[in-house]
């Protein structure tokens, strides 16, 4: 997120309603609502609460979804008549409730989406998610009702065909599904990418991902759109077991990446935590190693990229048995943003530094290893809100699970690998690693049903 472009920095439709975006403004002080009167100080408390929740408490840095959720709850308490707060809080419960340790996250999400609709029956976003919830619950009457209501409001939007597909696939409506398939060549990239991603999350629809891939590959668009589509195609390639194709897509990412070196970092993380090409990862690590020892860049964006390079390369080195530089690198990351305390360190760097610190303590057999792993585990509550291909929070669960299993805490290890995003884009990152480890650990704990479910899903993707 960068200054006044905050709202437009997010590629995902619905994150900030379009009618809100022109009202964003930023002066020399905190992020403020631009009052229609023209006076930035003439602002309702309820409007400020909404903006604070969208921007997050760490603005202009990204915040964690748990932090956003607290602010949405505050916005609801201040203005329970505003549907946006009900929807946005429900959206967090829907996508990230599992990671936040909410036992009834989907129920919470459903209640909030329905409340948002009660307040504004023309609000399409909650209807779209209610279609997905009904599909997960197998409620065919609700699938039909919510899909009809959604398409009555938005029949030709960027994601309307995604909703048609989701309803038809959940209902097993072959005629409706064939009609959607017949339009795949005309579908917009947002619908195709969502179909490709969500299809991988459910065993019954995995074959649909390949069909969407056929029409998304080579699609032209803006730089941000191509970045999103390349990452989506890259996730499918690795979930399907095609590391060479994934490596080529990671290289294609270099042309559209916003953060220098993102494509190289993706290749390293692929080999460490997915089934990526280790040769491509070694070459990527060698290229990044030439940049990380230099003095930190004065430009903020370049400095952030340099620290991300440092963090990923150290994970690679530690997995190769090289421990001599990791401690210094962790100190360098944590001190790069001054002495303003933990809150001054961008969240993604805090998570990544905790990952390196935990791996170092484990590698050295240090007594503080348990504390370091617990610290990393606790950061799952602060899932960064800014999506990147090298998001450190997505792979941290594997480090936690590996340590828990080594300590013979199989239930703790299984719990760690079951913390996945319920999201069509981020939820497919490392998905087959999560499923394979879940199946293995579930079998070891005697959860045969869970093991079979995870392995069937895994094999469906790898068939």
Secondary structure, 3 states (H helix, E strand, C coil): CCHHHCHHHCCCCCCCCHHHHCCEEECCCCEEECCCCCCCCCCCHHHHHHHHHHHCCCCCCCCEHHHHHHHHHHHHHHCCCCHHHHHHHHHHHHHHCCCCCCCCHHHHHHHHHHHHHHHCCCCHHHHHHHHHHHHHHCCHHHHHHHHHHHHHHCCCCCCHHHHHHHHHHHHCCHHHHHHHHHCHHHCCHHHHHHHHHHHHHCHHHHHHHHHHHHHHCCCCCCHHHHHHHHHHHHHHHHHCCCHHHHHHHHHHHCCCCCCCCHHHHHHHHHHHHCCCCHHHHHHHHHHHHHHHCCCCCCCHHHHHHHHHHHHHHHHHHHHCCCCCCHHHHHHHHHHCCCCCCHHHCCHHHHHHHHHHHHHHHHHHCCCCHHHHHHHHHHHHHHCECCCCCCCHHHHHHHHHHHHHHHCCCHHHHHHHHCCCCCCCCHHHCCHHHHHHHHHHHHHHCCCHHHHHHHHHHHHHHHC
